């Protein structure tokens, strides 16, 4: 059946083009060699990939921190990030130093690994301090402060260079 359909398609497309005023069945030559049929076979050697936009992979991850009791200060890589329980978003993938502080409890330090596109959970039971520790202020390092200070210093140097 497939061969018959293929032969029919070849016959329909291989015939001579009709000029204006010609009709089907006109100018039939009997006994002649007839029109030549050429079969063209196309072989695809390489597939063209579909045009899809490139997939964007997540470049940051999150850290969920739960402490018992709640209310401890969360410090990641020296920067205060909030109070437990909390989810800290937009952290670079890789290892981070986690410090958990709460008055009346021992400090807890851990290394946590953040994976891009995932939320890593860290939970801990805070241990009450056996000896009274004087309350101390929590670090208040603001993210980006060092960069802002460096840019201010660079701007001052450039301004002085223009003046001189």
C-alpha positions in Angstrom: 0.0 0.0 0.0 2.8 2.4 0.9 4.5 1.6 -2.4 1.3 2.4 -4.3 0.9 5.8 -2.6 4.6 6.6 -3.3 4.3 5.7 -6.9 1.1 7.8 -7.2 2.9 10.8 -5.6 5.8 10.4 -8.0 3.5 10.3 -11.0 1.6 13.4 -10.0 4.7 15.5 -9.4 6.9 14.3 -12.2 4.5 15.1 -15.1 5.2 18.1 -17.4 3.8 21.5 -16.4 0.6 22.4 -18.2 0.7 25.5 -20.3 -2.3 27.9 -20.4 -5.1 26.4 -22.4 -3.9 22.8 -21.9 -6.2 20.3 -20.3 -5.7 16.9 -18.9 -5.3 14.3 -21.6 -4.2 16.6 -24.3 -0.9 16.0 -26.2 -0.6 12.4 -25.4 2.2 10.8 -27.4 1.8 7.1 -28.1 4.9 5.0 -28.6 7.3 7.7 -27.5 9.8 7.3 -24.7 7.7 9.5 -22.5 8.8 11.8 -19.7 11.8 10.8 -17.5 11.0 10.2 -13.9 13.8 11.2 -11.5 13.6 10.1 -7.8 15.4 12.4 -5.4 16.3 11.0 -2.0 17.1 13.4 0.8 19.1 12.1 3.7 19.2 14.2 6.9 22.8 14.0 8.3 22.5 16.3 11.2 19.4 17.2 13.3 18.8 20.9 13.9 18.2 21.6 17.6 14.9 23.2 18.5 15.2 26.9 19.4 14.4 26.9 23.1 15.6 29.6 25.4 18.5 28.4 27.5 17.5 27.0 30.9 18.5 29.2 33.8 19.9 27.4 36.7 19.5 28.8 40.2 22.7 30.5 41.5 21.8 30.8 45.2 20.3 28.6 47.9 18.6 29.1 51.2 19.2 28.1 54.8 16.4 27.3 57.2 17.6 27.6 60.9 15.5 26.3 63.8 16.6 26.5 67.4 15.1 25.2 70.6 14.4 27.5 72.3 13.6 30.0 69.5 14.7 33.6 69.5 18.5 33.1 69.0 20.5 35.5 66.9 21.7 34.0 63.6 25.0 35.1 62.2 26.3 33.7 58.9 29.9 34.4 57.8 30.1 37.2 60.4 26.9 39.0 59.3 23.8 39.1 61.4 20.9 37.6 59.4 18.0 37.5 61.8 16.4 35.6 64.7 15.5 31.9 64.8 13.5 30.3 63.4 14.2 31.9 60.0 14.9 31.1 56.4 17.8 33.0 55.0 17.5 33.3 51.2 20.0 34.2 48.5 23.1 32.5 49.9 26.0 31.6 47.6 26.4 27.8 47.2 29.2 26.3 49.3 30.2 26.2 52.9 29.2 28.9 55.3 30.1 29.5 59.0 26.9 29.6 61.2 27.1 31.2 64.6 24.0 31.1 66.9 23.9 33.3 70.0 21.4 33.6 72.8 22.0 35.1 76.3 22.0 32.4 78.9 23.0 29.6 76.4 26.3 28.4 75.0 27.2 29.8 71.6 26.8 27.3 68.8 29.1 27.3 65.8 28.7 25.0 62.7 29.7 24.8 59.1 26.7 24.4 56.8 26.7 23.7 53.1 24.3 25.6 50.9 23.3 24.0 47.6 22.1 26.2 44.7 18.3 25.9 44.2 17.7 24.1 47.5 16.9 25.0 51.1 19.3 23.4 53.6 17.7 22.9 57.0 19.8 23.2 60.2 18.2 22.6 63.6 19.8 22.6 67.1 19.0 22.4 70.7 20.7 25.3 72.6 22.6 24.2 75.7 22.1 26.4 78.8 25.3 28.0 80.0 26.6 26.5 83.2 28.2 29.8 84.4 26.8 33.2 84.1 28.2 35.0 81.1 28.0 38.7 80.9 25.6 39.9 78.3 27.5 41.2 75.3 26.2 43.2 72.3 25.6 41.1 69.2 27.6 41.8 66.1 25.9 44.5 64.0 28.0 44.2 60.9 25.9 45.5 58.0 26.2 43.6 54.7 27.9 45.8 52.1 29.3 48.3 54.6 32.9 47.4 53.7 32.1 47.8 50.0 30.5 51.2 50.5 33.4 52.4 52.6 35.9 51.3 49.8 33.8 53.1 47.1 33.7 56.3 49.2 37.5 56.2 49.7 38.0 55.6 45.9 35.7 58.6 45.1 37.6 60.8 47.6 41.0 59.9 45.9 39.6 60.6 42.4 38.2 63.9 43.6 41.5 64.9 45.1 43.3 63.8 41.9 41.1 66.2 39.8 41.8 69.1 42.2 45.5 68.6 42.0 
